[in-house]
Amino acid sequence: MYFRNEVKEIRELWKGIRDKWDSFWIGDEYDNSKKHLSQSDKRFLLYGNFISGIFIVALVLLIIGFNNLRVSHQNMDDMKLIMEMTKSYMGSATEDEYDKIVQTIRNDLVFSDYSKGLQKYAKYIPNASEKCHTCKGSSAAQAILVSLNTGNSYDLDLIGKETEEELGGVKVAFGYDEISQTRIRMIKSPKRKEGSVEIERGSGIVSLHRMKSLFCDRCIEDILKAIEGQEMEEFVIFDTEKIIFYPIKHGDKIRIENDMLEVAYKNGDCEIEITFVDRAK
């Protein structure tokens, strides 16, 4: 019974709406007794407003398109003027003046914006790497320290595939990044199951051009995400098995297989302590 009442109310509501609509369009064009607008007047107003609305929308879109075209043309003229000005300065400058101009452009136009982030600039530089030094590298170690400017990797594993009898004494390794002027000194004692890496920092520069010639785009994207906002950007720690990049962040403890890496900064330089951890623990 309740359902029938609902249906009846809906039908009455619909009938009321339909009657109102029919009365609005009633054919009373020549009926002078009616006080409201005639059918023809209503149609004229409806169609007139519709056409006026279409015209206004089209006019607005035309104005916006014309303005965008004007702005684009102005930008092209401004860029052409800048390029011609740069070519004129470069072409007419002496050797000393040329060096000063290049330095000015590098400092004022590049570093001021480039320092805000590396990720958005990486996509504009074509990749020229023939073989990625990380995901396609030949290192047998699972934990390595990777220089982003040179592609050189430094084995952080304390114990690799060697047996106890094959383990030697103290192992020392050195490295240098000529771009960031960073020095690496590594000391490992596999028998004592401990080691350390000292990173003596220089300018801290990271070259995207060099990275594009050393790593694939996928690894570059992961590396830049890892180092973004970190104190040290020119080196990362890489897990060769899981393909994971770790930033060198103060206070971090990173475990890769049997190696525990603890990072600490002192006077701007960095030290990574390496200790052996039993896999079963």
C-alpha positions as CSV (number, residue, x, y, z in Angstrom):
1,M,0.0,0.0,0.0
2,Y,2.8,2.4,0.9
3,F,4.5,1.7,-2.5
4,R,1.3,2.5,-4.4
5,N,0.9,5.8,-2.6
6,E,4.4,6.7,-3.5
7,V,3.8,5.9,-7.2
8,K,0.6,7.9,-7.1
9,E,2.3,11.0,-5.7
10,I,5.1,10.8,-8.3
11,R,2.5,10.6,-11.1
12,E,0.6,13.6,-9.7
13,L,3.9,15.5,-9.4
14,W,4.8,14.7,-13.0
15,K,1.3,15.6,-14.2
16,G,1.6,19.0,-12.4
17,I,5.0,19.7,-14.1
18,R,3.7,18.7,-17.5
19,D,0.6,21.0,-17.1
20,K,2.8,23.9,-16.1
21,W,5.0,23.3,-19.2
22,D,2.0,23.0,-21.5
23,S,0.4,26.2,-20.1
24,F,3.7,28.1,-20.7
25,W,3.7,27.2,-24.3
26,I,0.0,27.5,-24.9
27,G,-0.9,28.8,-28.3
28,D,-2.4,32.2,-27.3
29,E,-0.7,34.5,-29.9
30,Y,-3.9,36.1,-31.0
31,D,-5.8,35.9,-27.7
32,N,-6.0,39.5,-26.4
33,S,-7.5,38.4,-23.1
34,K,-4.2,36.9,-21.9
35,K,-1.9,39.1,-19.8
36,H,1.3,37.1,-20.1
37,L,3.7,36.7,-23.1
38,S,2.5,35.0,-26.2
39,Q,4.0,31.7,-27.5
40,S,5.9,33.5,-30.3
41,D,7.3,36.0,-27.8
42,K,8.5,33.3,-25.5
43,R,10.2,31.4,-28.4
44,F,11.8,34.6,-29.6
45,L,13.2,35.3,-26.1
46,L,14.4,31.8,-25.6
47,Y,16.1,31.4,-29.0
48,G,17.4,35.0,-28.8
49,N,19.0,34.4,-25.4
50,F,20.5,31.1,-26.6
51,I,22.0,32.7,-29.7
52,S,23.3,35.7,-27.7
53,G,24.9,33.3,-25.2
54,I,26.6,31.4,-28.0
55,F,27.9,34.6,-29.5
56,I,29.3,35.9,-26.2
57,V,31.1,32.6,-25.5
58,A,32.5,32.6,-29.0
59,L,33.6,36.2,-28.6
60,V,35.3,35.5,-25.3
61,L,37.1,32.4,-26.8
62,L,38.2,34.5,-29.7
63,I,39.6,37.2,-27.5
64,I,41.5,34.7,-25.3
65,G,42.9,33.0,-28.4
66,F,44.0,36.3,-29.9
67,N,45.6,37.3,-26.6
68,N,47.5,34.0,-26.3
69,L,48.7,34.4,-29.9
70,R,49.9,37.9,-29.1
71,V,51.7,36.8,-26.0
72,S,53.3,33.9,-27.8
73,H,54.5,36.1,-30.6
74,Q,55.9,38.6,-28.1
75,N,57.8,35.8,-26.3
76,M,59.3,34.7,-29.6
77,D,60.4,38.3,-30.3
78,D,61.9,38.6,-26.9
79,M,63.7,35.3,-27.2
80,K,65.0,36.3,-30.6
81,L,66.3,39.6,-29.2
82,I,68.0,37.8,-26.3
83,M,69.7,35.3,-28.7
84,E,70.8,38.1,-31.0
85,M,72.2,40.1,-28.1
86,T,74.0,37.1,-26.7
87,K,75.5,36.3,-30.1
88,S,76.6,39.9,-30.5
89,Y,78.3,39.9,-27.1
90,M,80.0,36.6,-27.7
91,G,81.1,37.3,-31.2
92,S,82.6,40.7,-30.5
93,A,84.2,39.9,-27.1
94,T,87.9,39.4,-26.7
95,E,89.2,36.2,-24.9
96,D,89.2,37.9,-21.5
97,E,85.8,39.5,-22.0
98,Y,84.4,36.2,-23.3
99,D,85.4,34.4,-20.0
100,K,83.8,37.2,-18.0
101,I,80.5,37.0,-20.0
102,V,80.4,33.2,-19.7
103,Q,80.9,33.4,-15.9
104,T,78.2,36.1,-15.6
105,I,75.7,34.0,-17.6
106,R,76.6,30.9,-15.5
107,N,76.2,32.7,-12.2
108,D,73.2,35.0,-12.9
109,L,71.2,32.9,-15.3
110,V,72.0,29.3,-14.4
111,F,73.1,28.9,-10.8
112,S,70.3,31.2,-9.4
113,D,67.7,28.8,-10.7
114,Y,69.6,25.5,-11.2
115,S,70.3,25.3,-7.5
116,K,66.5,24.9,-6.7
117,G,66.5,21.3,-7.9
118,L,68.1,18.8,-10.2
119,Q,65.2,16.6,-11.1
120,K,63.4,19.1,-13.4
121,Y,66.5,19.8,-15.4
122,A,67.5,16.1,-15.9
123,K,64.7,15.5,-18.5
124,Y,66.1,18.2,-20.8
125,I,69.5,16.6,-21.1
126,P,69.7,13.6,-23.5
127,N,71.1,10.4,-22.0
128,A,74.4,9.4,-23.6
129,S,75.3,6.5,-21.3
130,E,76.3,3.3,-23.2
131,K,76.2,1.2,-20.0
132,C,74.8,2.2,-16.6
133,H,77.5,2.1,-13.9
134,T,75.0,1.1,-11.2
135,C,72.2,-1.3,-12.4
136,K,74.4,-2.6,-15.2
137,G,77.7,-2.4,-13.2
138,S,80.2,-5.2,-12.8
139,S,80.8,-4.9,-9.1
140,A,80.7,-8.1,-7.1
141,A,80.0,-6.3,-3.9
142,Q,76.5,-5.8,-2.7
143,A,77.1,-2.5,-0.9
144,I,79.1,0.2,-2.8
145,L,79.7,3.9,-2.6
146,V,79.1,5.6,-5.9
147,S,80.5,8.9,-7.2
148,L,77.9,10.6,-9.3
149,N,80.4,12.7,-11.2
150,T,82.8,9.9,-12.1
151,G,80.8,6.7,-11.9
152,N,83.5,5.2,-9.8
153,S,82.3,2.7,-7.2
154,Y,84.0,1.8,-3.9
155,D,83.4,-1.6,-2.4
156,L,81.9,-1.3,1.1
157,D,81.5,-5.1,1.8
158,L,83.7,-6.3,4.6
159,I,83.5,-9.9,3.7
160,G,82.6,-10.9,0.1
161,K,83.0,-14.3,-1.4
162,E,86.3,-14.9,0.3
163,T,86.7,-17.7,2.8
164,E,88.2,-17.2,6.3
165,E,91.6,-18.4,5.0
166,E,91.5,-16.0,2.1
167,L,90.8,-13.0,4.1
168,G,93.8,-10.7,4.1
169,G,94.9,-8.0,6.5
170,V,94.1,-4.3,6.3
171,K,92.8,-3.1,2.9
172,V,93.3,0.5,1.9
173,A,91.7,2.3,-1.1
174,F,91.8,5.9,-2.3
175,G,89.6,7.9,-4.7
176,Y,89.2,11.4,-6.0
177,D,86.4,13.3,-7.7
178,E,87.9,16.1,-9.8
179,I,84.6,17.8,-10.4
180,S,83.5,18.2,-6.7
181,Q,87.1,18.0,-5.5
182,T,86.2,15.3,-3.0
183,R,88.7,12.8,-1.6
184,I,88.0,9.3,-0.5
185,R,90.0,7.2,1.9
186,M,88.8,3.7,2.8
187,I,90.3,1.3,5.4
188,K,88.8,-2.2,5.9
189,S,89.9,-5.0,8.1
190,P,88.0,-8.1,7.0
191,K,89.4,-10.3,9.8
192,R,88.4,-7.8,12.5
193,K,85.1,-7.3,10.6
194,E,85.2,-3.6,10.7
195,G,86.1,-0.7,8.4
196,S,85.6,3.0,7.7
197,V,85.3,5.4,4.8
198,E,86.4,9.1,5.1
199,I,85.0,11.5,2.6
200,E,86.8,14.8,2.6
201,R,84.4,17.2,0.8
202,G,85.3,19.9,-1.7
203,S,82.9,22.1,-3.6
204,G,80.0,19.7,-3.5
205,I,79.2,20.2,-7.2
206,V,77.1,17.5,-9.1
207,S,77.3,17.5,-12.9
208,L,74.1,16.3,-14.6
209,H,76.0,16.2,-17.9
210,R,78.4,13.6,-16.5
211,M,75.6,11.7,-14.8
212,K,73.8,11.4,-18.2
213,S,76.9,9.8,-19.6
214,L,77.3,7.4,-16.7
215,F,73.9,6.2,-15.6
216,C,70.6,5.3,-17.2
217,D,67.6,7.6,-16.8
218,R,65.8,5.3,-14.4
219,C,68.8,5.2,-12.0
220,I,69.3,9.0,-12.4
221,E,65.7,9.6,-11.3
222,D,66.1,7.3,-8.3
223,I,69.4,8.9,-7.4
224,L,68.1,12.5,-7.6
225,K,65.1,11.5,-5.4
226,A,67.5,10.0,-2.8
227,I,69.8,13.0,-2.6
228,E,67.3,15.8,-2.9
229,G,67.6,18.1,0.1
230,Q,70.5,16.2,1.6
231,E,73.8,17.7,2.8
232,M,75.9,15.5,0.4
233,E,74.7,15.2,-3.2
234,E,77.8,14.0,-5.0
235,F,77.8,10.4,-3.5
236,V,75.2,7.7,-2.8
237,I,75.3,4.3,-1.2
238,F,73.9,1.6,-3.5
239,D,72.5,-1.8,-2.8
240,T,73.4,-3.7,-6.0
241,E,71.1,-6.6,-5.3
242,K,67.9,-4.7,-4.4
243,I,68.7,-1.7,-6.7
244,I,68.2,0.8,-3.9
245,F,70.0,4.1,-3.5
246,Y,70.6,5.6,-0.1
247,P,71.6,9.2,0.7
248,I,74.6,9.8,2.9
249,K,72.7,11.4,5.7
250,H,74.0,12.1,9.2
251,G,72.9,9.6,11.8
252,D,71.6,7.1,9.3
253,K,72.2,3.4,9.9
254,I,71.9,1.4,6.7
255,R,72.0,-2.4,6.8
256,I,72.9,-4.2,3.5
257,E,73.2,-7.9,4.0
258,N,75.9,-8.5,6.6
259,D,77.2,-4.9,6.6
260,M,75.9,-2.1,8.9
261,L,76.8,1.3,7.6
262,E,76.6,4.2,10.1
263,V,77.0,7.8,8.7
264,A,78.3,10.8,10.7
265,Y,79.4,14.3,9.7
266,K,82.2,16.2,11.5
267,N,83.4,19.7,10.5
268,G,81.7,19.3,7.1
269,D,83.4,16.0,6.2
270,C,81.8,12.6,6.4
271,E,82.7,9.3,7.9
272,I,81.0,6.0,7.3
273,E,81.7,3.3,9.9
274,I,81.3,-0.3,8.6
275,T,80.7,-3.2,10.9
276,F,79.9,-6.8,10.3
277,V,76.4,-8.1,11.4
278,D,75.6,-11.7,11.5
279,R,72.8,-12.4,9.0
280,A,71.0,-14.6,11.5
281,K,70.6,-11.7,14.0
